[in-house]
């Protein structure tokens, strides 16, 4: 399982990458492998306000539909439109091509409350 060390992780299997004043969000390699082949991704609109631990979209796989939970509160400033036509990017490249949203956080301190790569790997080994 690929768990980049520079990212932070939520208990709901989302990753966060800090990029200056913004954060990029996606789902982890572990999550996509558990879901199976992704066939559809539903994401919020640019300008939407999202709250930590609340659903911001969903992914549909051949097995199930799963909610996406935002790891950080803020305003959506960018959405990965490529996932509309290529939802398989989530399986192929969860950390590069398949980022989902970019958020302008209302409280950047929320990032510090997320798990490190080591903590996330320990949690997924327990599952």
N, C-alpha and C positions, 0 to 999 in steps of 0.2 A: 504494500500500500504506500502510495506517495503522499507524504505529509510535509510540505515545505516548511522549513524552520522559521522563516521570516514572517509567516502569517500567524494570525490569531484565529481561534476556533470556538464555536458555540456548541452547547450540548445538543442542539438540533441539527448538527452536522453542516453548518455553514462556515465558510472561511471569510476572513476580513484582511484586506491589505491596505495599510495606511499609505496614502499618496498625498503628502503635504497636508492641506486642509480638508481633504476628502478621503473617503474609504470606498474601496471596491469590494463587492460581495459576490460570492458564488457558493456552490455546494461542493463538498469534499469528494475526493476520490473514493473514500469509504462509502459515502452516501450513494454515489452513482453506481458503484458495484453492487450494493444491496438492492437498488431499485431495478436494475436490469436495463434493457434498451429503452432510452427516452424517446418518446414519439411526439411530445408537445410540451411547450413551456409557456406559462401564463405569467406575465410580469406587470408591475404597476406602470403608470404613466409618469413621464417627467413632470415634476412639480408636486407630485403626491407627497404628503407628510406620512412618515411611517414611524411606528413605535417599537422599541425593543421588545422581543418575545411575542410580537403579534404577527399574524400571517401577512406576507406581502405578495404572494403569488402561489403558483403550484407547478409541479412537474408531473406529467403523465407518462408512465412507462407501460410496457406490454403487460406488466403485473398489476399495477395499482396507480392511483393518483395520490400524491403526497403534497401537503402544504409546505411552503417555504416560510421560515420564520426569520424575521429580521433580527440580526444580532445587535443592532445599534439604532438609536432613534435619530431621525433627521428628515431632510428633504431629498427626494430622488432628483438628481441632476442629470443622470444619463442612464439609458436602458440599452442593453445589448440586443439590437434589432436583428442581428444575424441569427439569433436563436429561433426566430419565427420560421425561417426557411430551413434552418439546419439544427434542429434540436439534438441531433446525434453528437454535436460538439460537446455536450455535457458528458457523454461517455468517453469520447476520444481525447478531450483536453480540458478537464474540469478547472484547471488553474490558469490557463492561458486564453484559449478561444471562448470558453464557456462562462466567463464572468457574467453576472446577471444584471447588477445595478451598481451605480456609483452614487454614494450618499454624502451630502454635506451634513455632518453630525451636529446635533444641537448640544451634545455633551461629549467631547472627545475623550473624556475620562472613562466612558463606557468601554472603550477598547481594552483598557487595562484590566477590566473585569473578565475578559474572555480568556480561554485557555491557551497556553503555549502549545507548540507542536508536541512536546513530550507529554504534557498532561492529556492532550487529546488522544494520543496513541495509547496511553494507559487506559483511558476510558473505553476506547473501541475494542481493546483486547478483552475487557470484561464482558462486553455484549455477547 
